[in-house]
Amino acid sequence: MATKTLEVPKSGATSGSTSPRRLSANKAAEEALGSLRAATVVVPASRRPSIEGDASLVASTIELARRQLEGLTTADIAPKIPEKPTVTDAFTFAFDIDGVLIKGGKPIPKAIEAMKMLNGQNNRGIKVPYIFVTNGGGKTEAERCIQLSNQLEMEVSPGQFICGHTPMREMVETYKTVLVIGGEGEKCREVAEGYGFRDVVTPGDVIKTVHDTTPFRKLTEEELANSRVRDFANMKVEAIFVFADSRDWAGDQQIILDFLTSKNGVLGTRSENYDEGPPLYFAHNDVVWATSHGSSRIGMGALRKSVEAMFEAVTGKELESVAFGKPQIGTFEYATKLLQQWRKDTHGIDAPPQTVYFVGDTPESDIRGTNNFNEKVKETWYSILVRTGVFREGTQPKFKPMVTVDDVLGAVKHGIERELKKELARELQNSKTPLIEVPNAEI
């Protein structure tokens, strides 16, 4: 089936915030290295200074190496942890949620520990900014943040959160009357109205107004109370948005087909050539997703394929639909804007990070999207695949990550260690001295 990739329009960033604690280690490193010109020591990644370059940590790691060469052990001296974490401006993390942090509504083991490490509870005193980019949805970003905050036992802000349908808010000025599909109850109508869509129609509105629309689906008393009788003969649905997974595939697909085959979105009419209906947008294209069940469950991408196949079977024509979410480039562009604004507003860092570590569990969306976006931007987007979600050990992912780890804690440790190695390599290169390796130690 033919598909399109939607480029999300760029929007201006807002200003504001406080400045981070920024410390330069160059001078301290030069002085410490001066006495070791004959044999400079490479401090292991797990004992290396923060990316911000905490001068005290640089000096203490050099001293640790010198004393170790004189016969002391690594336990004899250790860098002091700063009273307040130092915020790094060199790198950030972006996380998928289901299968990476949460599974079946509960935190995946070590997920809470991984978040604490990023929030500064580590031996280096490094605090690393991060955002969440999930294809899931069906609730407002604020509601999802409250839920995730409770699950991970920390504060999560809407300013660092993207749902699959979040970029759809950019289309508020394009469409007035829209049909919104998916989710529980009236949640998706509330989300769409919160975005600013002026006239939001739901399948419940259609069934309440035209009772025989779905022969095998009857509204509950609660649905009848919340649904609205509409004058469909005198209104045009300009676009169809699938915000979240459908709870009624048969009924929702029937209503989607009725509008797709209509004349200019007027319910009850029939197009002669089947190309006059409203455009169809999906929040994401994941065919499967990770739950508490032993096997992955089908998701919105499966519904998309079903609707496209049904449309072709009825009309004889291919349906062109549009998917947001990962792996679409537009979603990663939107994530970049959110990440830069979050760093600026929260940490006073008004510059893009050199590296973004994206942690996901689905090769077809998380890894594919990260790798594709990495090829289009000057910054590094580094894909990390975890084994706690859709991906299963023993299978060969179609889209290969930069690295595969057991869980999200392993992903966080890998990213931090990689950055510490890069920073120390730069410091030692500037010193122009020979290298001696030192045994590893804990981060």
C-alpha positions in Angstrom: 0.0 0.0 0.0 1.2 3.5 -0.7 2.1 5.6 2.3 3.3 9.1 2.9 5.7 10.7 5.4 4.5 13.9 6.9 7.0 16.6 7.5 6.0 18.4 10.7 6.1 22.2 10.3 8.8 24.0 12.3 7.8 26.4 15.1 9.7 29.0 17.0 11.2 28.2 20.4 10.3 30.2 23.5 12.8 31.7 25.7 13.7 31.5 29.3 15.5 29.9 32.2 18.4 29.5 34.5 22.0 28.8 33.8 23.6 25.4 34.6 26.7 24.9 36.6 29.5 24.8 34.0 33.1 23.9 35.1 36.2 23.8 32.9 38.8 21.1 33.6 41.4 22.0 31.0 43.6 24.0 33.4 43.5 21.5 36.2 44.1 18.6 33.8 47.2 20.4 32.4 48.7 21.0 35.8 48.0 17.4 37.0 49.4 16.0 33.8 52.6 18.1 34.1 54.2 15.8 36.7 53.3 12.7 34.6 54.9 13.6 31.2 57.0 10.5 31.2 54.1 8.1 31.6 50.6 9.4 31.5 47.9 7.1 32.8 44.6 6.4 31.1 41.9 6.4 33.8 39.2 3.7 33.1 35.9 4.9 31.8 34.1 4.1 35.0 36.4 6.6 36.9 36.5 9.3 34.3 35.3 12.9 34.9 31.9 14.2 33.9 31.4 15.7 30.5 31.0 19.1 32.1 34.7 18.7 33.1 34.6 18.9 36.8 38.1 20.1 37.7 38.2 18.3 41.0 37.3 15.0 39.4 40.0 15.4 36.7 42.7 16.1 39.3 41.6 13.3 41.6 41.5 10.7 38.9 45.0 11.6 37.8 46.1 11.4 41.4 44.4 8.0 41.8 46.4 6.7 38.8 49.7 8.1 40.1 49.2 6.5 43.5 48.1 3.2 42.0 51.4 3.1 40.1 53.1 3.5 43.4 51.4 0.5 44.9 48.1 1.8 46.2 44.7 0.3 45.2 41.7 2.1 43.7 40.0 1.9 47.1 42.7 4.2 48.6 41.5 7.2 46.8 38.2 8.1 45.0 36.8 11.3 43.5 34.4 13.2 45.7 30.8 13.5 44.4 29.8 17.1 44.0 27.1 18.3 46.4 24.9 19.2 43.4 24.9 17.3 40.2 26.6 18.9 37.2 24.4 19.1 34.1 26.1 17.9 31.0 25.5 19.8 27.8 27.3 17.3 25.6 24.7 14.5 25.3 21.1 13.6 26.1 18.8 10.5 26.1 15.5 9.9 24.5 13.4 6.9 25.6 10.6 4.9 24.2 8.3 3.8 27.0 6.4 0.6 26.4 8.9 -2.3 26.4 11.8 0.0 27.6 10.6 1.5 30.9 7.1 0.1 31.3 5.4 -3.2 30.6 1.8 -4.1 31.5 1.5 -0.9 33.4 4.4 -1.7 35.7 8.1 -0.5 35.7 10.5 -2.8 34.0 13.2 -4.0 36.5 16.0 -1.5 36.8 14.0 1.3 35.0 13.7 3.3 38.2 17.4 2.9 38.9 18.3 4.0 35.4 16.2 7.2 35.8 17.9 7.9 39.2 21.3 7.6 37.5 20.4 10.2 34.9 19.0 12.5 37.6 22.4 12.7 39.2 22.5 9.7 41.6 25.7 8.3 40.2 29.4 8.3 41.3 30.3 11.1 38.9 27.6 13.5 39.9 26.5 13.8 36.2 22.9 14.9 35.5 21.8 14.1 32.0 18.7 15.7 30.3 16.3 13.4 28.7 12.9 13.2 27.0 10.3 10.5 26.3 9.1 9.7 22.8 6.3 7.1 22.7 4.1 6.0 19.9 1.4 5.4 22.5 -1.4 7.9 23.2 -5.1 8.2 23.8 -4.6 10.6 26.8 -3.4 14.1 27.2 0.3 14.6 27.6 -0.2 15.9 31.1 -2.2 12.8 32.1 0.4 10.5 30.6 3.1 12.4 32.6 1.2 12.0 35.8 0.9 8.3 35.1 4.6 7.9 34.2 5.6 9.9 37.2 3.8 7.5 39.5 5.2 4.5 37.8 8.8 5.7 37.8 8.6 7.4 41.2 9.9 10.7 39.9 8.5 13.9 38.3 7.9 13.9 34.5 6.9 17.1 32.8 4.8 17.5 29.6 7.8 19.6 28.4 9.8 16.4 28.0 7.0 14.1 26.6 5.8 13.3 23.1 2.9 11.0 22.4 2.3 9.5 18.9 -0.4 12.1 18.3 1.4 15.1 19.8 2.6 16.4 16.3 -1.0 16.4 15.2 -1.5 19.6 17.1 0.4 21.3 14.3 -2.6 20.7 12.0 -5.2 22.6 14.1 -5.2 25.5 11.6 -5.5 23.2 8.6 -8.7 21.4 9.6 -11.8 22.6 11.4 -14.1 19.5 11.6 -12.3 16.2 12.3 -13.2 12.6 13.1 -11.1 11.2 15.9 -10.8 7.4 16.4 -9.5 5.3 19.3 -8.9 5.4 23.0 -11.2 4.9 25.9 -14.4 6.8 26.3 -14.2 10.5 25.4 -10.4 10.8 26.0 -9.4 11.3 22.4 -12.1 14.0 21.9 -10.6 15.8 25.0 -7.1 15.5 23.6 -8.1 16.9 20.2 -10.1 19.7 21.7 -7.2 20.5 24.0 -5.0 20.8 21.0 -7.4 23.4 19.6 -9.4 21.5 17.0 -12.7 23.4 16.8 -15.2 20.7 15.9 -14.4 17.1 17.0 -16.6 14.1 15.9 -16.3 10.6 17.4 -17.7 7.3 16.3 -20.1 7.5 19.2 -21.6 10.7 17.7 -22.1 8.8 14.4 -23.8 5.8 16.0 -26.0 7.9 18.3 -27.2 10.0 15.3 -27.4 7.1 12.7 -28.4 4.1 14.8 -27.9 1.4 12.1 -24.4 2.5 11.2 -22.9 -0.5 13.1 -25.3 -3.4 13.1 -23.5 -5.3 15.8 -22.4 -2.4 18.0 -24.7 -0.6 20.5 -23.7 2.2 22.7 -23.6 1.8 26.5 -25.6 4.2 28.7 -22.4 6.1 29.4 -21.5 6.3 25.7 -25.0 7.6 24.9 -24.7 10.3 27.5 -21.3 11.5 26.3 -22.0 11.2 22.5 -23.5 14.1 20.6 -26.3 14.1 18.0 -24.9 15.8 14.9 -26.4 17.3 11.7 -24.2 15.2 9.4 -26.1 16.1 6.3 -24.9 19.7 6.6 -21.4 19.2 7.8 -18.1 18.0 6.2 -15.5 16.0 8.0 -12.3 17.4 6.7 -9.8 14.9 8.1 -9.8 11.6 10.0 -7.3 11.1 12.9 -6.6 7.8 14.6 -5.3 9.1 17.9 -5.0 5.8 19.8 -5.6 2.0 19.4 -9.2 1.2 18.4 -11.4 -0.5 21.0 -13.9 -1.6 18.4 -12.1 -2.5 15.1 -15.3 -3.5 13.3 -17.3 -0.4 14.1 -14.5 2.1 13.8 -13.4 0.6 10.4 -17.0 0.8 9.1 -17.3 4.5 10.1 -13.8 5.3 8.6 -14.8 3.6 5.3 -18.1 5.5 5.2 -16.3 8.8 5.3 -13.5 7.7 3.0 -16.0 6.8 0.3 -18.1 9.9 0.8 -18.3 13.0 -1.3 -16.1 15.6 0.4 -16.6 14.1 3.9 -20.4 14.3 4.0 -21.7 11.3 5.8 -24.4 9.4 3.8 -23.1 10.4 0.4 -21.1 8.2 -2.0 -18.3 9.2 -4.2 -18.4 7.9 -7.8 -14.6 7.7 -8.1 -13.7 7.1 -4.4 -11.1 9.9 -4.3 -13.2 12.7 -2.7 -13.0 11.5 0.9 -11.0 13.2 3.7 -7.4 12.3 4.3 -6.6 9.7 6.9 -3.9 10.1 9.5 -2.5 7.6 12.0 -0.6 8.5 15.2 1.9 5.8 14.5 2.6 2.7 12.4 3.6 0.0 15.0 2.1 -3.3 13.9 3.0 -4.9 17.3 3.9 -3.6 20.7 5.1 -5.0 24.0 2.6 -5.7 26.9 2.7 -8.0 29.9 1.6 -10.9 27.6 4.3 -13.3 26.6 4.0 -12.4 23.0 3.7 -8.9 21.4 0.1 -7.7 20.7 -1.1 -6.1 17.4 -1.4 -2.3 17.4 -2.3 0.7 15.3 -0.1 -0.3 12.4 -2.1 -3.5 12.0 -5.4 -1.4 12.0 -3.8 0.8 9.2 -3.1 -2.3 7.1 -6.6 -3.6 7.7 -8.2 -0.3 6.7 -6.1 0.0 3.5 -6.9 -3.6 2.5 -10.6 -3.1 3.2 -10.7 0.1 1.2 -9.0 -1.6 -1.8 -11.4 -4.6 -1.5 -14.5 -2.3 -1.6 -13.3 0.3 -4.1 -10.6 -1.5 -6.2 -8.3 1.4 -5.4 -5.3 1.8 -3.2 -5.7 4.1 -0.1 -3.0 6.6 0.6 -2.8 7.2 4.4 -0.3 9.1 6.5 1.5 7.9 9.7 3.0 10.1 12.3 5.2 8.6 15.1 8.4 6.6 14.9 10.0 5.9 12.4 8.8 9.0 10.6 11.4 11.7 10.2 8.8 14.4 11.2 8.5 12.9 14.7 12.3 13.0 15.2 12.3 16.6 14.1 9.6 17.4 16.6 11.6 15.5 19.2 14.6 17.6 18.4 12.7 20.8 19.0 11.2 19.6 22.2 14.6 18.4 23.5 16.3 21.7 22.7 13.5 23.7 24.4 13.6 21.4 27.5 17.3 21.8 27.9 17.0 25.5 27.5 14.1 26.1 29.8 15.2 23.6 32.5 19.0 23.7 32.4 19.9 26.9 30.6 21.6 25.1 27.8 20.8 27.0 24.6 22.5 24.7 22.1 21.8 21.3 20.6 23.5 18.3 22.2 26.4 16.6 20.3 24.9 13.2 20.8 21.3 11.9 21.5 21.1 8.3 22.8 17.7 6.9 21.7 16.7 3.8 23.6 14.0 1.6 22.1 12.7 -2.0 21.9 11.3 -2.1 18.4 13.7 -2.3 15.5 11.1 -1.4 12.9 10.2 2.0 14.5 12.7 3.0 17.2 15.9 1.8 15.6 14.9 2.4 12.0 13.8 6.0 12.8 16.9 6.8 14.8 19.3 5.5 12.2 17.5 7.3 9.4 17.4 10.6 11.3 21.1 10.2 12.2 21.9 10.3 8.5 20.1 13.6 8.0 21.4 15.7 10.8 24.9 16.9 11.9 24.5 15.8 15.5 24.8 12.1 16.4 21.6 10.1 17.0 22.8 6.8 18.5 20.4 3.9 18.5 20.3 1.5 21.5 18.1 -1.6 21.4 16.9 -3.3 24.6 15.9 -6.9 25.1 12.9 -6.2 27.4 10.3 -5.4 24.7 9.3 -6.4 21.2 12.8 -7.5 20.2 13.6 -11.1 21.1 17.1 -12.6 21.6 17.9 -15.1 18.8 16.2 -13.1 16.1 18.0 -10.9 13.6 16.6 -7.3 13.6 16.0 -5.9 10.1 17.3 -2.5 11.3 20.5 -2.8 13.2 21.2 -0.7 16.3 24.5 0.8 17.2 24.4 -1.5 20.3 22.1 -4.0 21.9 21.8 -4.3 25.7 19.8 -6.2 28.2 17.8 -3.4 29.7 17.4 0.4 30.0 20.0 0.6 32.9 22.5 -1.1 30.6 21.6 1.5 27.9 22.2 4.4 30.3 25.5 3.0 31.5 26.7 2.4 28.0 25.9 6.0 26.9 27.6 7.6 30.0 30.7 5.4 29.7 31.0 6.1 26.0 30.9 9.9 26.7 33.4 9.7 29.5 35.8 7.8 27.2 35.4 10.5 24.5 36.0 13.3 27.0 39.2 11.7 28.5 40.5 10.9 25.1 40.2 14.6 24.2 42.0 15.7 27.4 44.8 13.2 26.8 45.2 14.2 23.2 45.6 17.8 24.2 48.3 16.8 26.7 50.2 14.9 24.0 51.6 12.3 26.3 51.9 8.5 26.1 49.2 6.2 27.6 49.1 3.5 30.3 45.9 1.6 30.9 44.5 1.4 34.5 42.1 -1.4 35.7 38.4 -0.7 35.5 36.3 0.5 38.4 32.6 1.2 39.1 30.9 4.2 37.6 
